[in-house]
């Protein structure tokens, strides 16, 4: 049997609390195959760029992919847990045969933010650092007061909303665009709705590479964005444009 007819190499994939690990034992046919993440070839430079941990020696390739790094897809996000999927592609550059290794794991996280390529922000925000331990927010919403949590427990809230909705604002940079919203919350039920100074707040934002956006205001992107949850941040007047 010719070497090019041999069965393709197979990754072993294992879930952990902090991400997914892939292992590939080297075989004589391996030089015939290229490994990529999406359209990008897996190299030590790519691993360093995205925060992967990779080791490659004469016997095996080890790749650790921490949660919330580039390449993950997330679904079924709730206050208890969520599902994360990561895919490695392998292509034989002689025969053009392509196979994939897909690993799906269930994770738990106290706090997370996901900025999807289809223009949706999903965030689980832990408000315990901003409220007293015995306090539970009586009122909570985004900039648009009609946008309220999908789920809540004693200290955390889950929001999921269109990136251009719920009062989000946008900042254009030279190489990126950032969408921002804020979670307003108060332990007082009767705080006036027009008195934002009486609310505590947590800022949430998603940043996308400008080169990957097909449209900024009618959102289309070829890649997911990078999210941040910023505590005790104040709005900056004149810096953001309303979506």
Secondary structure as the mmCIF struct_conf table of DSSP 4:
data_model
#
loop_
_struct_conf.conf_type_id
_struct_conf.id
_struct_conf.beg_label_comp_id
_struct_conf.beg_label_asym_id
_struct_conf.beg_label_seq_id
_struct_conf.end_label_comp_id
_struct_conf.end_label_asym_id
_struct_conf.end_label_seq_id
HELX_RH_3T_P HELX_RH_3T_P1 UNK A 3 UNK A 5
BEND BEND1 UNK A 6 UNK A 6
HELX_LH_PP_P HELX_LH_PP_P1 UNK A 7 UNK A 9
STRN STRN1 UNK A 12 UNK A 15
BEND BEND2 UNK A 17 UNK A 18
STRN STRN2 UNK A 19 UNK A 25
TURN_TY1_P TURN_TY1_P1 UNK A 28 UNK A 29
HELX_RH_3T_P HELX_RH_3T_P2 UNK A 30 UNK A 32
STRN STRN3 UNK A 33 UNK A 37
TURN_TY1_P TURN_TY1_P2 UNK A 38 UNK A 39
STRN STRN4 UNK A 40 UNK A 41
HELX_RH_AL_P HELX_RH_AL_P1 UNK A 44 UNK A 50
TURN_TY1_P TURN_TY1_P3 UNK A 51 UNK A 51
STRN STRN5 UNK A 53 UNK A 56
BEND BEND3 UNK A 58 UNK A 59
STRN STRN6 UNK A 60 UNK A 66
TURN_TY1_P TURN_TY1_P4 UNK A 67 UNK A 68
BEND BEND4 UNK A 69 UNK A 69
TURN_TY1_P TURN_TY1_P5 UNK A 70 UNK A 71
STRN STRN7 UNK A 73 UNK A 75
BEND BEND5 UNK A 76 UNK A 76
BEND BEND6 UNK A 79 UNK A 80
STRN STRN8 UNK A 82 UNK A 92
TURN_TY1_P TURN_TY1_P6 UNK A 93 UNK A 95
STRN STRN9 UNK A 98 UNK A 107
BEND BEND7 UNK A 110 UNK A 111
STRN STRN10 UNK A 112 UNK A 115
TURN_TY1_P TURN_TY1_P7 UNK A 117 UNK A 118
BEND BEND8 UNK A 119 UNK A 119
STRN STRN11 UNK A 120 UNK A 126
TURN_TY1_P TURN_TY1_P8 UNK A 128 UNK A 130
BEND BEND9 UNK A 131 UNK A 131
TURN_TY1_P TURN_TY1_P9 UNK A 133 UNK A 134
BEND BEND10 UNK A 138 UNK A 138
STRN STRN12 UNK A 139 UNK A 141
BEND BEND11 UNK A 143 UNK A 144
TURN_TY1_P TURN_TY1_P10 UNK A 145 UNK A 146
BEND BEND12 UNK A 150 UNK A 150
STRN STRN13 UNK A 151 UNK A 152
BEND BEND13 UNK A 154 UNK A 155
STRN STRN14 UNK A 156 UNK A 162
TURN_TY1_P TURN_TY1_P11 UNK A 163 UNK A 164
TURN_TY1_P TURN_TY1_P12 UNK A 166 UNK A 167
STRN STRN15 UNK A 169 UNK A 172
BEND BEND14 UNK A 174 UNK A 175
STRN STRN16 UNK A 176 UNK A 186
BEND BEND15 UNK A 187 UNK A 187
TURN_TY1_P TURN_TY1_P13 UNK A 189 UNK A 190
TURN_TY1_P TURN_TY1_P14 UNK A 193 UNK A 194
HELX_RH_3T_P HELX_RH_3T_P3 UNK A 196 UNK A 198
BEND BEND16 UNK A 199 UNK A 199
STRN STRN17 UNK A 200 UNK A 209
HELX_RH_3T_P HELX_RH_3T_P4 UNK A 210 UNK A 212
STRN STRN18 UNK A 213 UNK A 215
TURN_TY1_P TURN_TY1_P15 UNK A 216 UNK A 219
STRN STRN19 UNK A 220 UNK A 221
BEND BEND17 UNK A 222 UNK A 223
STRN STRN20 UNK A 225 UNK A 225
STRN STRN21 UNK A 226 UNK A 231
TURN_TY1_P TURN_TY1_P16 UNK A 232 UNK A 232
HELX_LH_PP_P HELX_LH_PP_P2 UNK A 233 UNK A 235
TURN_TY1_P TURN_TY1_P17 UNK A 237 UNK A 239
STRN STRN22 UNK A 241 UNK A 242
#
